[in-house]
């Protein structure tokens, strides 16, 4: 049975909409999305739906389409954010018609309270977070956007959603930080999720929140984000400690017939944690304190050393890495190994100080 497509449309007054369409198309191509058309009409396919951009001399027409109201809301926010990033001074005030009406609330906004706190290693802490209702998060999408309030605020001012689809964020002493994290485990009926945080002191809002967390502290989330893994017989996972929660979640839910390789880079042997799986995937740990100075990263070398099966249509490769590793790993999978877009996913999970992250 087919699923009905929900759409929303808007018009934005712009003097050079064709140039903006090109910038948006380039952005999505760089993030490995399917982009067709030209500067006057472009269609962009993403994991949860599509975006159509069309141009006249003075107007940019935008349509987003997805199968759920929440996905339409997320698509609105995403494309307006991309357009705003391309032309920061542009007036993107607009009104949407169609699906995805929010009544001012962020998609699937959910307030959470800290419960149990568990240190898994010297640099990984797990927080169990409790909610009133997690029905919207009981899905194959395992990532969420955590909204972290100022320390000590019991009743934070949460962001709202403007008519143009963009969040309106509190400022000053009420400013909210946001970071994407993985739901490591959850029980939707019992209304709790586990989130693992890489601990590096107060350097970063997520680490700082986890370091100072105590039972009853409040945080919130929106989402969920991401898509289900495709059907595959052989899988390769690779990442450092920032990707460890996602790799651990994938391995925990992997069917027993799946084979493959998981490569996890951490600081030292003390950072190794249990990653149970029923699958036949081999887990390999890399330790930075054992590494000699090399031109390429430990992860890149380890990935290249793995021999893939010949039946590439039954292979899936996934990597969550630091920004400098993203392009080489992505290019290796897509160009050198010849894997299709839906068989090779690489993502930037973080960036070293002084670098500008893309996406």
C-alpha positions as a Markdown table, in Angstrom:
| # | Residue | x | y | z |
|---|---|---|---|---|
| 1 | Unk | 0.0 | 0.0 | 0.0 |
| 2 | Unk | 1.4 | 3.4 | -1.0 |
| 3 | Unk | 2.0 | 6.2 | 1.5 |
| 4 | Unk | 0.4 | 9.5 | 0.7 |
| 5 | Unk | 2.9 | 12.3 | 0.2 |
| 6 | Unk | 2.4 | 15.5 | 2.2 |
| 7 | Unk | 3.7 | 18.8 | 0.8 |
| 8 | Unk | 4.1 | 22.4 | 1.8 |
| 9 | Unk | 4.9 | 25.4 | -0.4 |
| 10 | Unk | 6.2 | 28.9 | 0.0 |
| 11 | Unk | 7.4 | 31.9 | -2.0 |
| 12 | Unk | 10.3 | 34.1 | -1.1 |
| 13 | Unk | 11.0 | 37.5 | -2.7 |
| 14 | Unk | 14.6 | 37.5 | -3.9 |
| 15 | Unk | 16.5 | 39.5 | -6.6 |
| 16 | Unk | 18.7 | 36.6 | -7.7 |
| 17 | Unk | 16.9 | 33.4 | -6.9 |
| 18 | Unk | 18.7 | 31.4 | -9.6 |
| 19 | Unk | 22.1 | 31.9 | -7.9 |
| 20 | Unk | 20.6 | 30.8 | -4.5 |
| 21 | Unk | 19.2 | 27.7 | -6.1 |
| 22 | Unk | 22.7 | 26.8 | -7.4 |
| 23 | Unk | 24.2 | 27.3 | -4.0 |
| 24 | Unk | 21.6 | 25.1 | -2.4 |
| 25 | Unk | 22.1 | 22.4 | -5.0 |
| 26 | Unk | 25.8 | 22.5 | -4.5 |
| 27 | Unk | 25.3 | 22.1 | -0.7 |
| 28 | Unk | 23.1 | 19.0 | -1.1 |
| 29 | Unk | 25.4 | 17.5 | -3.8 |
| 30 | Unk | 28.3 | 17.8 | -1.4 |
| 31 | Unk | 26.3 | 15.9 | 1.1 |
| 32 | Unk | 25.7 | 13.1 | -1.4 |
| 33 | Unk | 22.0 | 13.8 | -2.1 |
| 34 | Unk | 20.5 | 13.2 | -5.5 |
| 35 | Unk | 20.1 | 16.6 | -7.3 |
| 36 | Unk | 18.5 | 17.1 | -10.7 |
| 37 | Unk | 17.5 | 20.1 | -12.8 |
| 38 | Unk | 19.2 | 23.4 | -13.5 |
| 39 | Unk | 19.3 | 26.9 | -12.0 |
| 40 | Unk | 15.7 | 27.6 | -12.9 |
| 41 | Unk | 14.3 | 24.4 | -11.5 |
| 42 | Unk | 16.0 | 21.9 | -9.1 |
| 43 | Unk | 14.8 | 18.8 | -7.4 |
| 44 | Unk | 16.7 | 17.5 | -4.4 |
| 45 | Unk | 16.0 | 14.0 | -2.9 |
| 46 | Unk | 16.9 | 13.4 | 0.7 |
| 47 | Unk | 16.4 | 10.5 | 3.0 |
| 48 | Unk | 13.0 | 11.6 | 4.3 |
| 49 | Unk | 11.5 | 13.4 | 1.2 |
| 50 | Unk | 12.2 | 15.9 | -1.5 |
| 51 | Unk | 12.8 | 19.7 | -2.0 |
| 52 | Unk | 11.9 | 21.5 | -5.2 |
| 53 | Unk | 13.3 | 25.0 | -5.9 |
| 54 | Unk | 12.1 | 27.1 | -8.9 |
| 55 | Unk | 13.1 | 30.6 | -9.9 |
| 56 | Unk | 11.6 | 33.6 | -11.5 |
| 57 | Unk | 13.2 | 37.1 | -11.8 |
| 58 | Unk | 12.1 | 38.1 | -8.4 |
| 59 | Unk | 10.8 | 35.0 | -6.6 |
| 60 | Unk | 12.1 | 31.7 | -5.3 |
| 61 | Unk | 9.4 | 29.1 | -5.0 |
| 62 | Unk | 10.0 | 26.3 | -2.6 |
| 63 | Unk | 8.2 | 23.0 | -2.2 |
| 64 | Unk | 9.0 | 20.3 | 0.4 |
| 65 | Unk | 7.5 | 16.8 | 0.4 |
| 66 | Unk | 7.5 | 13.9 | 2.9 |
| 67 | Unk | 5.3 | 11.2 | 4.3 |
| 68 | Unk | 4.7 | 12.6 | 7.8 |
| 69 | Unk | 3.8 | 15.9 | 9.3 |
| 70 | Unk | 7.0 | 15.9 | 11.4 |
| 71 | Unk | 9.2 | 15.2 | 8.4 |
| 72 | Unk | 7.6 | 18.1 | 6.5 |
| 73 | Unk | 8.4 | 20.4 | 9.4 |
| 74 | Unk | 12.0 | 19.2 | 9.5 |
| 75 | Unk | 12.3 | 19.7 | 5.7 |
| 76 | Unk | 11.0 | 23.3 | 6.0 |
| 77 | Unk | 13.6 | 24.1 | 8.7 |
| 78 | Unk | 16.4 | 22.4 | 6.8 |
| 79 | Unk | 15.9 | 24.2 | 3.5 |
| 80 | Unk | 15.4 | 27.6 | 5.1 |
| 81 | Unk | 18.6 | 27.0 | 7.2 |
| 82 | Unk | 20.6 | 26.1 | 4.0 |
| 83 | Unk | 19.3 | 29.2 | 2.2 |
| 84 | Unk | 20.1 | 31.4 | 5.1 |
| 85 | Unk | 23.6 | 30.0 | 5.3 |
| 86 | Unk | 24.1 | 30.7 | 1.6 |
| 87 | Unk | 22.9 | 34.3 | 1.8 |
| 88 | Unk | 23.1 | 35.4 | 5.5 |
| 89 | Unk | 21.7 | 38.9 | 4.7 |
| 90 | Unk | 18.7 | 37.7 | 2.7 |
| 91 | Unk | 15.2 | 38.3 | 4.1 |
| 92 | Unk | 13.8 | 34.8 | 4.2 |
| 93 | Unk | 10.6 | 35.8 | 6.0 |
| 94 | Unk | 7.9 | 33.6 | 4.4 |
| 95 | Unk | 4.7 | 31.8 | 5.2 |
| 96 | Unk | 4.2 | 28.2 | 4.3 |
| 97 | Unk | 1.0 | 26.7 | 2.9 |
| 98 | Unk | 0.1 | 23.0 | 3.2 |
| 99 | Unk | 1.3 | 20.3 | 5.6 |
| 100 | Unk | 3.6 | 20.5 | 8.6 |
| 101 | Unk | 1.8 | 23.1 | 10.7 |
| 102 | Unk | 3.5 | 23.4 | 14.0 |
| 103 | Unk | 1.5 | 25.8 | 16.2 |
| 104 | Unk | 4.9 | 27.2 | 17.3 |
| 105 | Unk | 6.3 | 23.9 | 18.7 |
| 106 | Unk | 9.5 | 22.2 | 17.5 |
| 107 | Unk | 9.0 | 18.8 | 15.8 |
| 108 | Unk | 8.3 | 16.1 | 18.4 |
| 109 | Unk | 9.6 | 18.4 | 21.2 |
| 110 | Unk | 10.1 | 16.3 | 24.3 |
| 111 | Unk | 11.3 | 17.4 | 27.8 |
| 112 | Unk | 13.5 | 14.9 | 29.7 |
| 113 | Unk | 14.7 | 14.5 | 33.2 |
| 114 | Unk | 18.0 | 12.9 | 34.3 |
| 115 | Unk | 17.7 | 9.6 | 36.1 |
| 116 | Unk | 20.5 | 7.1 | 36.6 |
| 117 | Unk | 24.1 | 8.1 | 35.8 |
| 118 | Unk | 26.7 | 5.4 | 34.8 |
| 119 | Unk | 30.4 | 5.9 | 34.0 |
| 120 | Unk | 31.2 | 3.3 | 31.3 |
| 121 | Unk | 34.9 | 4.3 | 31.0 |
| 122 | Unk | 37.1 | 7.2 | 32.0 |
| 123 | Unk | 35.8 | 9.2 | 29.0 |
| 124 | Unk | 32.2 | 7.9 | 28.5 |
| 125 | Unk | 29.2 | 8.6 | 30.7 |
| 126 | Unk | 25.7 | 7.2 | 30.2 |
| 127 | Unk | 22.7 | 9.2 | 31.3 |
| 128 | Unk | 19.3 | 7.6 | 31.5 |
| 129 | Unk | 16.8 | 10.2 | 30.6 |
| 130 | Unk | 13.1 | 9.9 | 31.5 |
| 131 | Unk | 10.1 | 11.4 | 29.6 |
| 132 | Unk | 6.3 | 11.4 | 29.8 |
| 133 | Unk | 5.9 | 10.0 | 26.3 |
| 134 | Unk | 8.4 | 8.5 | 23.8 |
| 135 | Unk | 6.0 | 7.2 | 21.2 |
| 136 | Unk | 7.3 | 9.5 | 18.5 |
| 137 | Unk | 10.9 | 8.2 | 19.1 |
| 138 | Unk | 10.1 | 4.5 | 18.9 |
| 139 | Unk | 11.5 | 4.1 | 15.3 |
| 140 | Unk | 14.4 | 3.0 | 13.2 |
| 141 | Unk | 15.9 | 6.6 | 13.5 |
| 142 | Unk | 18.4 | 6.5 | 16.3 |
| 143 | Unk | 19.7 | 10.1 | 16.5 |
| 144 | Unk | 18.1 | 13.1 | 18.3 |
| 145 | Unk | 18.9 | 16.7 | 18.7 |
| 146 | Unk | 19.5 | 17.4 | 22.4 |
| 147 | Unk | 18.6 | 20.9 | 23.7 |
| 148 | Unk | 20.8 | 21.8 | 26.6 |
| 149 | Unk | 19.7 | 24.7 | 28.9 |
| 150 | Unk | 22.0 | 26.8 | 31.0 |
| 151 | Unk | 23.2 | 25.0 | 34.1 |
| 152 | Unk | 20.9 | 25.2 | 37.0 |
| 153 | Unk | 17.8 | 26.4 | 35.2 |
| 154 | Unk | 14.8 | 24.3 | 36.4 |
| 155 | Unk | 12.3 | 25.9 | 34.0 |
| 156 | Unk | 14.2 | 26.7 | 30.8 |
| 157 | Unk | 12.9 | 28.9 | 28.0 |
| 158 | Unk | 12.7 | 26.4 | 25.1 |
| 159 | Unk | 12.8 | 27.5 | 21.5 |
| 160 | Unk | 9.7 | 27.9 | 19.4 |
| 161 | Unk | 9.1 | 27.5 | 15.7 |
| 162 | Unk | 8.5 | 30.6 | 13.5 |
| 163 | Unk | 6.2 | 30.8 | 10.5 |
| 164 | Unk | 9.1 | 30.4 | 8.1 |
| 165 | Unk | 10.0 | 27.0 | 9.7 |
| 166 | Unk | 13.0 | 28.2 | 11.6 |
| 167 | Unk | 13.5 | 27.8 | 15.3 |
| 168 | Unk | 13.5 | 31.0 | 17.4 |
| 169 | Unk | 16.2 | 30.5 | 20.0 |
| 170 | Unk | 16.3 | 32.2 | 23.5 |
| 171 | Unk | 19.3 | 34.4 | 23.9 |
| 172 | Unk | 21.5 | 35.8 | 26.6 |
| 173 | Unk | 21.4 | 34.0 | 30.0 |
| 174 | Unk | 18.6 | 31.8 | 28.6 |
| 175 | Unk | 20.5 | 30.6 | 25.5 |
| 176 | Unk | 20.0 | 27.0 | 24.6 |
| 177 | Unk | 22.8 | 24.8 | 23.2 |
| 178 | Unk | 22.0 | 22.0 | 20.7 |
| 179 | Unk | 23.9 | 18.9 | 19.8 |
| 180 | Unk | 23.1 | 15.7 | 18.0 |
| 181 | Unk | 23.4 | 12.5 | 20.0 |
| 182 | Unk | 22.5 | 8.8 | 19.6 |
| 183 | Unk | 19.8 | 7.0 | 21.5 |
| 184 | Unk | 22.0 | 4.1 | 22.7 |
| 185 | Unk | 19.0 | 2.2 | 24.1 |
| 186 | Unk | 15.4 | 2.9 | 24.9 |
| 187 | Unk | 12.2 | 1.5 | 26.4 |
| 188 | Unk | 9.3 | 3.4 | 24.9 |
| 189 | Unk | 6.8 | 1.8 | 27.2 |
| 190 | Unk | 8.8 | 2.6 | 30.4 |
| 191 | Unk | 9.6 | 6.1 | 28.9 |
| 192 | Unk | 13.3 | 6.2 | 29.2 |
| 193 | Unk | 16.3 | 6.5 | 26.8 |
| 194 | Unk | 20.0 | 6.0 | 27.4 |
| 195 | Unk | 22.4 | 8.6 | 25.9 |
| 196 | Unk | 26.2 | 8.1 | 26.0 |
| 197 | Unk | 28.4 | 11.3 | 26.3 |
| 198 | Unk | 32.1 | 11.5 | 25.5 |
| 199 | Unk | 33.6 | 13.3 | 28.5 |
| 200 | Unk | 36.1 | 16.0 | 27.9 |
| 201 | Unk | 35.4 | 18.4 | 30.8 |
| 202 | Unk | 33.6 | 21.7 | 30.2 |
| 203 | Unk | 34.9 | 21.7 | 26.6 |
| 204 | Unk | 31.5 | 21.5 | 24.9 |
| 205 | Unk | 27.9 | 21.8 | 26.1 |
| 206 | Unk | 27.2 | 18.0 | 25.9 |
| 207 | Unk | 30.2 | 17.0 | 27.9 |
| 208 | Unk | 29.6 | 19.8 | 30.5 |
| 209 | Unk | 26.0 | 18.8 | 30.9 |
| 210 | Unk | 26.9 | 15.2 | 31.5 |
| 211 | Unk | 29.8 | 16.0 | 33.8 |
| 212 | Unk | 27.6 | 18.2 | 36.1 |
| 213 | Unk | 24.4 | 16.2 | 35.7 |
| 214 | Unk | 22.4 | 15.0 | 38.7 |
| 215 | Unk | 19.1 | 13.3 | 39.1 |
| 216 | Unk | 16.2 | 15.5 | 38.1 |
| 217 | Unk | 18.1 | 17.9 | 35.8 |
| 218 | Unk | 16.2 | 18.9 | 32.8 |
| 219 | Unk | 17.1 | 18.7 | 29.1 |
| 220 | Unk | 15.0 | 18.3 | 26.0 |
| 221 | Unk | 15.1 | 16.8 | 22.5 |
| 222 | Unk | 13.6 | 16.9 | 19.1 |
| 223 | Unk | 13.7 | 14.4 | 16.3 |
| 224 | Unk | 14.3 | 11.5 | 15.7 |
| 225 | Unk | 16.9 | 11.9 | 13.0 |
| 226 | Unk | 18.5 | 9.5 | 10.5 |
| 227 | Unk | 17.2 | 6.5 | 8.6 |
| 228 | Unk | 17.1 | 2.7 | 9.0 |
| 229 | Unk | 20.1 | 0.7 | 7.8 |
| 230 | Unk | 19.5 | -1.0 | 4.5 |
| 231 | Unk | 19.3 | -4.8 | 4.1 |
| 232 | Unk | 22.8 | -6.2 | 3.8 |
| 233 | Unk | 24.7 | -9.4 | 4.5 |
| 234 | Unk | 28.1 | -7.8 | 5.2 |
| 235 | Unk | 28.6 | -4.5 | 7.0 |
| 236 | Unk | 31.5 | -2.2 | 7.9 |
| 237 | Unk | 31.2 | 0.3 | 10.7 |
| 238 | Unk | 34.0 | 2.8 | 11.5 |
| 239 | Unk | 34.4 | 5.7 | 13.9 |
| 240 | Unk | 36.0 | 7.1 | 17.0 |
| 241 | Unk | 34.5 | 7.5 | 20.4 |
| 242 | Unk | 31.9 | 10.0 | 19.2 |
| 243 | Unk | 30.5 | 7.4 | 16.9 |
| 244 | Unk | 30.8 | 4.6 | 19.5 |
| 245 | Unk | 27.2 | 5.0 | 20.8 |
| 246 | Unk | 25.8 | 4.7 | 17.2 |
| 247 | Unk | 28.0 | 1.7 | 16.4 |
| 248 | Unk | 27.1 | 0.1 | 19.7 |
| 249 | Unk | 23.4 | 0.6 | 19.0 |
| 250 | Unk | 23.7 | -0.8 | 15.5 |
| 251 | Unk | 25.6 | -3.9 | 16.6 |
| 252 | Unk | 23.2 | -4.5 | 19.5 |
| 253 | Unk | 20.3 | -4.7 | 17.0 |
| 254 | Unk | 22.1 | -6.5 | 14.2 |
| 255 | Unk | 20.6 | -9.9 | 13.0 |
| 256 | Unk | 22.7 | -13.0 | 13.7 |
| 257 | Unk | 23.3 | -13.8 | 10.0 |
| 258 | Unk | 25.1 | -10.5 | 9.3 |
| 259 | Unk | 28.9 | -10.6 | 9.0 |
| 260 | Unk | 31.4 | -7.8 | 8.7 |
| 261 | Unk | 33.8 | -5.5 | 10.5 |
| 262 | Unk | 33.5 | -2.7 | 13.1 |
| 263 | Unk | 36.5 | -0.4 | 13.7 |
| 264 | Unk | 36.5 | 1.8 | 16.7 |
| 265 | Unk | 39.2 | 4.3 | 17.6 |
| 266 | Unk | 39.6 | 5.4 | 21.2 |
| 267 | Unk | 42.3 | 7.1 | 23.3 |
| 268 | Unk | 43.6 | 4.0 | 25.1 |
| 269 | Unk | 42.7 | 0.5 | 26.2 |
| 270 | Unk | 40.9 | 1.9 | 29.3 |
| 271 | Unk | 38.3 | 3.4 | 26.9 |
| 272 | Unk | 37.2 | 0.0 | 25.6 |
| 273 | Unk | 33.5 | -0.7 | 26.6 |
| 274 | Unk | 31.3 | -3.7 | 25.9 |
| 275 | Unk | 29.5 | -3.7 | 22.5 |
| 276 | Unk | 27.5 | -6.9 | 22.6 |
| 277 | Unk | 26.0 | -8.2 | 19.3 |
| 278 | Unk | 24.3 | -11.3 | 18.1 |
| 279 | Unk | 25.8 | -10.8 | 14.6 |
| 280 | Unk | 29.1 | -12.2 | 13.3 |
| 281 | Unk | 30.6 | -8.8 | 12.9 |
| 282 | Unk | 34.2 | -8.6 | 14.2 |
| 283 | Unk | 35.0 | -5.7 | 16.5 |
| 284 | Unk | 38.5 | -4.1 | 16.1 |
| 285 | Unk | 39.8 | -1.4 | 18.6 |
| 286 | Unk | 42.4 | 1.2 | 17.6 |
| 287 | Unk | 44.3 | 3.1 | 20.3 |
| 288 | Unk | 45.7 | 6.5 | 19.7 |
| 289 | Unk | 48.2 | 6.2 | 22.5 |
| 290 | Unk | 49.8 | 3.3 | 20.7 |
| 291 | Unk | 50.0 | 5.1 | 17.4 |
| 292 | Unk | 53.2 | 6.3 | 15.8 |
| 293 | Unk | 53.0 | 9.6 | 13.8 |
| 294 | Unk | 51.4 | 8.8 | 10.4 |
| 295 | Unk | 50.3 | 10.9 | 7.6 |
| 296 | Unk | 46.8 | 9.3 | 7.4 |
| 297 | Unk | 44.6 | 8.6 | 10.4 |
| 298 | Unk | 44.4 | 5.3 | 12.1 |
| 299 | Unk | 40.8 | 4.9 | 10.9 |
| 300 | Unk | 41.7 | 5.5 | 7.3 |
| 301 | Unk | 44.4 | 2.9 | 7.3 |
| 302 | Unk | 42.3 | 0.4 | 9.1 |
| 303 | Unk | 39.4 | 0.8 | 6.7 |
| 304 | Unk | 41.6 | 0.3 | 3.7 |
| 305 | Unk | 43.0 | -2.9 | 5.2 |
| 306 | Unk | 39.5 | -4.5 | 5.3 |
| 307 | Unk | 38.7 | -6.8 | 2.4 |
| 308 | Unk | 35.1 | -6.4 | 1.2 |
| 309 | Unk | 33.0 | -9.2 | -0.4 |
| 310 | Unk | 32.7 | -9.2 | -4.2 |
| 311 | Unk | 28.9 | -9.0 | -4.0 |
| 312 | Unk | 28.9 | -5.2 | -3.4 |
| 313 | Unk | 25.1 | -4.9 | -3.7 |
| 314 | Unk | 24.9 | -6.8 | -0.3 |
| 315 | Unk | 27.5 | -4.6 | 1.4 |
| 316 | Unk | 26.9 | -1.6 | 3.5 |
| 317 | Unk | 29.6 | 0.8 | 4.9 |
| 318 | Unk | 29.0 | 3.4 | 7.6 |
| 319 | Unk | 31.5 | 5.9 | 9.1 |
| 320 | Unk | 31.1 | 8.6 | 11.7 |
| 321 | Unk | 34.4 | 10.6 | 11.9 |
| 322 | Unk | 36.2 | 13.8 | 12.5 |
| 323 | Unk | 35.9 | 16.3 | 9.7 |
| 324 | Unk | 39.4 | 15.7 | 8.2 |
| 325 | Unk | 38.6 | 12.0 | 7.8 |
| 326 | Unk | 35.2 | 12.5 | 6.2 |
| 327 | Unk | 36.2 | 13.3 | 2.6 |
| 328 | Unk | 39.0 | 10.6 | 2.2 |
| 329 | Unk | 36.8 | 7.9 | 3.7 |
| 330 | Unk | 33.8 | 8.9 | 1.7 |
| 331 | Unk | 35.8 | 9.1 | -1.5 |
| 332 | Unk | 37.3 | 5.7 | -0.8 |
| 333 | Unk | 33.9 | 4.1 | -0.4 |
| 334 | Unk | 32.1 | 5.8 | -3.3 |
| 335 | Unk | 34.9 | 6.1 | -5.9 |
| 336 | Unk | 37.6 | 3.5 | -5.2 |
| 337 | Unk | 35.2 | 0.7 | -4.0 |
| 338 | Unk | 32.4 | 1.8 | -6.3 |
| 339 | Unk | 29.7 | 1.6 | -3.7 |
| 340 | Unk | 26.3 | 3.2 | -4.5 |
| 341 | Unk | 25.1 | 6.2 | -2.4 |
| 342 | Unk | 22.7 | 4.0 | -0.4 |
| 343 | Unk | 25.5 | 1.5 | 0.3 |
| 344 | Unk | 28.1 | 3.9 | 1.7 |
| 345 | Unk | 27.3 | 6.6 | 4.3 |
| 346 | Unk | 30.0 | 8.8 | 5.9 |
| 347 | Unk | 29.3 | 11.6 | 8.3 |
| 348 | Unk | 31.2 | 14.3 | 10.1 |
| 349 | Unk | 30.5 | 13.8 | 13.8 |
| 350 | Unk | 32.9 | 16.5 | 15.1 |
| 351 | Unk | 35.7 | 18.9 | 14.1 |
| 352 | Unk | 39.0 | 19.8 | 15.7 |
| 353 | Unk | 39.4 | 23.3 | 16.9 |
| 354 | Unk | 40.2 | 25.8 | 14.1 |
| 355 | Unk | 38.4 | 23.8 | 11.4 |
| 356 | Unk | 35.0 | 24.8 | 10.0 |
| 357 | Unk | 32.6 | 21.9 | 9.8 |
| 358 | Unk | 30.6 | 21.4 | 6.6 |
| 359 | Unk | 27.1 | 20.2 | 7.3 |
